[in-house]
């Protein structure tokens, strides 16, 4: 558990690590820089990335159609 009683954000990694032409991982939808920085990111930054992932995934699905 993180400081302040909030739980730590786990990684969104699903072990399908391939960076697509859009610059995002096909598995988790993070950018390469976000993946590299993840272990050093503060919890608020991780939460911000996690909050952005559903929209990124929807966008990727819409473009693929």
Steps between C-alpha positions, in 0.01 A plus 500: 500500500628845414546787742176667602291184492454479123603186319783506252415482131607172348636481150257479208745267323339187354825359359413580136781748455504621141519869413269576207532763230297733724779488761289311752539150638248262344453328837464782752465814282784683676767688309854367502604792722221423748609136512864599559407754768234290677717368786616854586164674458326648802155358575314808366682465166420127485136570576490761223639249249256232619210746463602571138523134394129428439474792255819391324365146466169624358684720252719207391193279445320772302803555275541125444145468364 
